[in-house]
Amino acid sequence: MLTLAQETYDAIVAHAKRDHPDEACGIVAGPEGSGRAERLVEMVNAASSPTFYEFDSGELLALYKQLWAADEEVVVVYHSHTATEAYPSRTDIGLASEPGAHYVLVGTREHGNNPGPVEFRSYRIVDGAVTEEPVTVVPALTPRQSEGASGR
C-alpha cells in the first residue's frame, strides 16, 4: 500500500495536468529504508512527448548524488499517461529499475490540463510483474502511517 500526504498527491496531479499534453515525470524521495514518500522532485521529460517519458540523464545523476548524500532513496516514481489508461505500458515495465519503488501513474486523458478528476493508480513492478496496490491519501504523514508503507 502507498500512503501519500495530501500535499504530495496534489503536487503530483498538478504536475501531470501542467505538462499535459506531454507526459510528466518525477520521483518522491524519502529517508532510506523508511518507505516514507516525503520529498517531491519534479523532473523534466527529456523526450517532450505525449506518449513517452524519459528522465534527463544529467538531471537523474545529480538527483541520485543528492539522494545518496542525504541518505534518501526513491520511494515513488511517477509519470502521466495523457491518452491511455493509467496502467504501465510494456515500455514502462521495461524501464522499471527500482524494485522497491511504488510506480504511480496519473491519467489525464479525460480532462487534460483542465479542472476535473484524474486516474491515480500505484503499482509494484518487480522482474516484469505488475501488481496494483491501494493508495491512501492522508492530511499529513505520521510515523505510524508510513510504517510498512514501502511493502518491504
N, C-alpha and C positions, 0 to 999 in steps of 0.2 A: 504494500500500500504506500502511496505517495501522499505525504502531508505537506501542504504549502500554506504559507501565510497569505491572507487576502491581498496584501500589498504586492507580493511576488506574482501571484496569479494575475492580478490586474495589469501589472507591468508586462508580463509575457503576452497577454491578449492585446494590449495597446501596441506593442512592438509588431505583432503579427498584422494588425489592422493598418498600422502606419506604413509598413513596407509593401502591402498589397498593391498591385497585382504580383510583385515578386515575392518569393519565399523569404521569410525572416528566419534568422537562426541565432542561437546563443546558448549559454550554459548558466546553470545556477550552481555555485560552489558552496562548500561547507567545510567545517573542520574535519580533518582526516579521521575516518573511522566512525563519525557520528551519525551519518545519514541525514544530517540537517541541511535542508536547502535554504541557505541564508543569504547569499550574495549573488544577485543577478548581474550577468555580464552579457550585454547585447553585443553581438558580433556582426561584422559586415559579411553579407553574402557575396563572396568574390565572383560567383557565377552570374549575379544580377539576373536571375532567371525566374519565371513564374512556375517552372516545373522541376527545378533542381536547386539544391543549396550546396555551397562549398565554403568551408572556413578558409579565410586568407591564411596561408602558411606562416607568414611572418607574425601576424596577429596571434595565431594559435601558439606559436613558440613563445612569444612574450607572455601570453596568459599562463602557460604551463610553468614558466620560470617564476611568475608571481605566486602561483599556487604552491609550488614546492617551497618557496621562501617563507610562505605564511602557514605551512603545514595544513594546507587545504587540498581538497580533491573535488573532482567533478561529481556532483550528485545528480544533476539533471542536464540532459542535452535536449534542447527543444528546437523545433522548426515548424514552419507552417506549410499547409497544403492549400493552395489557392483555388484549385479547380477540382480536386478529388477528395474522397473521404479521408478523414484523419486516421489513416491506418498506414503502417510502414510499407513503403514500396520495396521491391527487390533491391533497388539501389540503396535505400535507407538501411535495409537489413545488412547489406554488404559493407556499408560504411560504419556500422555499429561496432566501435572498437573499445568501448568502456563497459566491460561485463557487469560492473557493479552499479552502473548508472540507470536512472529512470529515463526513458525516451518519451518525451512529451510531443504530441502533435496537435497543432491548433488548426482547425479547418475554417477558412474564411470564405469558402466558395459561395455561401448563401447571401451574405451581406457585404462582402469585400471590406472596404475601409469605412463603410457607413455604420451608424448605430445598429445594433442588433446582436443576437447571440452568436457564439461560435461553437464549434465542436472542440472539446478539450479532453484529450484522452492520453493516458500514460501506459507505457509498455515496458517490459523487460525483454531485452534481446540478447540471448546468450547462445553462441555457437549456431547462429542462424534460426534459432527457435524463438518465436514471438509469443509472449504471454501478456494479455491485457491485465491491468491492475486498477483497483479503485483509486480515485483521487479524492482526498478530503481537504477542503479549504477552511482554514480557521482564522479568527481575527489576528492572532499573532502566535508564533511558535513558542512553546514552553518546553523545558527539558522532557517532560513526560510525553508530550505529543509527538516528539520526534524519536523517542526510543524505539528501536526496531523498525523505523520507517524506511531504512535502506534495504531491508529484506535480506540482510547478510547473515 
